[in-house]
């Protein structure tokens, strides 16, 4: 009798709240015409729960928008005999043409290195540069140069604090797409984090 009662009590206890994202975008297609000077998309959603929100810290949201990836050759110019020439280069396997990360808070506070490695959330984790150490001295500097150039062009963006979260349920963010957009499919990913 006691075993049956314990089983019945265990079955009647509420399960941990399952959180699911219900989301949408202001537009699913952006037309690039001759006079295209950029665009803006609104990404919004709600957190659907089958039970009250779990304890364990505030809810954080990360939204990533990734453009088509292509291989990239990055070259370093050196001054040789008074002339600037391309001296060393590395070939990066894959780098997105556009990448934006919008968050509810600072990435360093809400995203662990383990989750970043597992899900490839930050720009540095999305770029694939395998084996470049054999191609040039200080090969890591070439990846940093690619990040710097594309950030200056507005193609790589970190938008910390730009996701608005209301009552731990509703969220929204605006992502500006630059005029130098590459044609192709863009992938939007949404992440919910606690602690």
C-alpha positions in Angstrom: 0.0 0.0 0.0 2.8 2.5 0.9 4.6 1.8 -2.4 1.4 2.5 -4.4 0.9 5.7 -2.5 4.5 6.9 -3.2 4.0 6.2 -6.9 0.7 8.0 -7.0 2.3 11.1 -5.2 5.3 11.0 -7.6 2.9 11.0 -10.6 0.8 13.8 -9.3 3.8 16.2 -8.7 4.2 18.9 -11.4 7.0 18.3 -13.8 9.6 21.0 -14.4 8.3 23.7 -16.6 9.0 23.0 -20.2 9.8 26.3 -22.1 9.1 26.5 -25.8 9.7 29.5 -28.1 6.8 30.7 -30.3 8.3 33.2 -32.7 7.9 35.2 -35.9 9.5 37.8 -38.1 8.2 41.0 -39.6 9.3 39.7 -43.0 10.5 36.4 -44.3 11.9 37.7 -47.6 14.0 40.8 -48.4 14.2 41.9 -52.0 17.6 43.2 -53.1 17.0 45.7 -56.0 19.2 48.2 -57.8 18.4 50.9 -55.2 18.6 48.6 -52.1 20.1 50.5 -49.2 19.6 48.1 -46.4 16.6 46.8 -44.5 15.5 46.0 -41.0 13.7 42.9 -39.7 11.8 42.6 -36.5 12.2 39.2 -34.7 9.7 38.6 -32.0 8.3 35.8 -29.9 6.9 34.5 -26.7 8.0 31.8 -24.2 5.3 29.2 -23.9 5.2 27.2 -20.7 3.2 24.3 -19.5 3.8 25.2 -15.9 5.0 28.3 -14.0 8.5 29.6 -14.9 11.2 27.6 -13.2 13.3 29.1 -10.4 17.0 29.4 -11.2 17.7 32.9 -12.3 16.3 35.3 -14.8 15.5 34.3 -18.3 17.9 35.5 -21.0 17.4 35.5 -24.8 20.0 35.4 -27.5 19.0 35.9 -31.2 21.5 35.2 -34.0 21.1 36.1 -37.7 23.5 34.4 -40.0 24.1 35.0 -43.7 25.4 32.6 -46.3 28.9 31.3 -45.5 31.8 31.1 -48.0 35.5 30.4 -48.0 37.7 33.5 -47.6 41.3 34.2 -48.3 42.8 36.7 -45.9 46.1 38.4 -46.9 48.6 40.4 -45.0 50.4 43.3 -46.6 54.0 43.8 -45.8 56.4 46.6 -46.9 59.2 45.1 -49.0 61.8 47.4 -50.5 59.5 50.4 -50.0 56.5 48.8 -51.7 53.4 47.3 -50.0 52.7 43.8 -51.3 50.6 40.8 -50.3 53.1 38.7 -48.4 51.3 36.0 -46.4 47.8 34.6 -46.6 45.5 32.0 -45.0 42.4 30.3 -46.3 39.5 30.3 -44.0 37.2 27.3 -44.7 33.9 29.1 -44.0 32.9 32.6 -42.7 29.4 34.0 -42.8 28.8 37.0 -45.1 26.6 38.6 -42.3 26.3 37.7 -38.6 24.5 39.5 -35.8 24.1 38.5 -32.2 21.4 40.3 -30.2 21.0 39.6 -26.5 19.1 40.7 -23.4 22.3 41.2 -21.5 26.1 41.2 -21.8 27.3 38.0 -23.5 30.1 37.5 -21.0 27.4 37.3 -18.2 24.7 35.2 -19.8 26.6 32.7 -22.1 29.0 30.1 -20.8 32.0 29.0 -22.8 30.7 25.5 -22.9 27.3 26.5 -24.4 29.0 28.8 -26.8 31.3 26.0 -28.0 28.3 23.5 -28.2 25.9 25.8 -30.1 28.3 28.1 -32.0 26.7 31.3 -30.9 29.4 34.0 -31.1 31.0 35.1 -34.3 34.3 33.6 -33.4 32.6 30.2 -33.0 30.9 30.3 -36.4 34.0 31.0 -38.4 35.7 27.7 -39.5 39.4 28.1 -39.8 40.8 24.6 -39.4 44.5 24.1 -40.2 45.4 27.7 -40.8 48.3 27.5 -38.3 50.3 25.7 -41.0 49.7 28.4 -43.6 51.2 31.5 -42.0 53.0 32.7 -38.9 50.6 34.1 -36.3 47.6 32.7 -38.2 45.2 33.7 -35.5 45.8 37.4 -36.4 44.3 36.7 -39.8 41.0 35.7 -38.3 41.0 38.8 -36.1 41.7 40.9 -39.2 38.6 39.3 -40.9 36.5 40.1 -37.8 37.7 43.7 -37.7 37.1 44.3 -41.4 33.6 42.8 -41.5 32.7 44.6 -38.2 33.8 47.9 -39.7 31.7 47.2 -42.8 28.6 46.5 -40.6 28.5 42.9 -41.6 29.4 41.5 -38.1 27.5 42.9 -35.1 27.2 42.3 -31.4 24.0 43.9 -30.1 24.2 43.4 -26.4 21.1 44.5 -24.5 19.1 44.9 -27.7 16.6 42.1 -27.1 13.6 43.5 -25.1 12.1 41.0 -22.7 8.8 41.7 -21.0 7.6 39.8 -18.0 9.9 36.8 -18.7 7.6 35.9 -21.6 7.5 38.3 -24.6 10.7 39.3 -26.5 11.6 41.4 -29.5 14.6 42.8 -31.3 15.3 44.7 -34.5 18.2 43.6 -36.7 19.5 46.1 -39.4 20.6 44.4 -42.6 23.3 46.4 -44.4 23.3 47.6 -48.0 26.2 45.3 -48.9 24.0 42.2 -48.2 25.0 38.9 -49.9 22.1 37.1 -51.7 21.0 33.8 -50.2 19.3 32.2 -47.3 19.7 33.7 -43.8 19.3 31.6 -40.7 17.8 33.0 -37.5 18.4 31.1 -34.3 16.8 31.8 -30.9 18.2 30.6 -27.5 16.7 30.7 -24.0 19.1 30.7 -21.2 18.9 30.5 -17.4 22.0 30.7 -15.2 
